[in-house]
């Protein structure tokens, strides 16, 4: 009987607590999801309720290129994390820097779009309900991208001075969950603002 119990113990994997980093990131993502949900609902609720122009169809252009860049950065950060897990530090650095570049292109593109809207189309956060909800929602997302890029930049600096090691794999992977979240949120924001809202 004891041999049967011993065999079952070998077959049954021992359960361990998830890492604090993963739990913390899941909690952060849950909280941020609630915040974004409120902003998305507000944007949808106020679609078409502006009493004066400009309206979305008058000023918004589809930011396809920068959207492709941001969504592609989910793939590059995944490849970076996988490379670090395999102790391929050169490949990790390459994919990680590419993630930084793609995210930066997105943020610069957002800034250029805002410049165009404010100085050429006259749409500010105070112009009408559309301006208020647009800058609030897209600005909230841009803030999260900025935070993510600062973290990516910091890790890039540590990588360049040879301080990132394979044993840091889990920490980098936990951060990548945040970056994937930011990308998923952009798909929702893009759909609501540039497709449904137009």
Order of alpha helices (4+ residues) and beta strands (2+ residues): alpha-alpha-alpha-alpha-alpha-alpha-alpha
